[in-house]
């Protein structure tokens, strides 16, 4: 993977992360995802972005070595496995896990990709 393509993928992932963060601002508790039709729409749209993040991470990790030692706080294997789960078992998706990912993991992921992007 060329440096230009790698940088582009990083920017795309960050765009997905920022959309997730923006849409998540109205969600205060996990049940907000299922209490209203708007919450369900937000859940669907956030999960779609999480799937895209996972797919791009999978591509980056397969094509160009992202130095995982630089980002020990990121569980790359779980990001990729969650992407696979969304793709193949969407009907079994747990909205509480999505809430936890948005609340706890997305900020860490944003920091890692901002740091990685600064290298270019």
Secondary structure, 3 states (H helix, E strand, C coil): CCHHHHHHHHHHHHHHHHHHHHHHCCCCCCCHHHHCHHHHHHHHHHHHHHHHHHHHHHHHHHHCCCCHHHHCCCCHHHHHHHHHHHHHHHHHCCHHHHHHHHHHHHHHHHHHHHHHHCCC
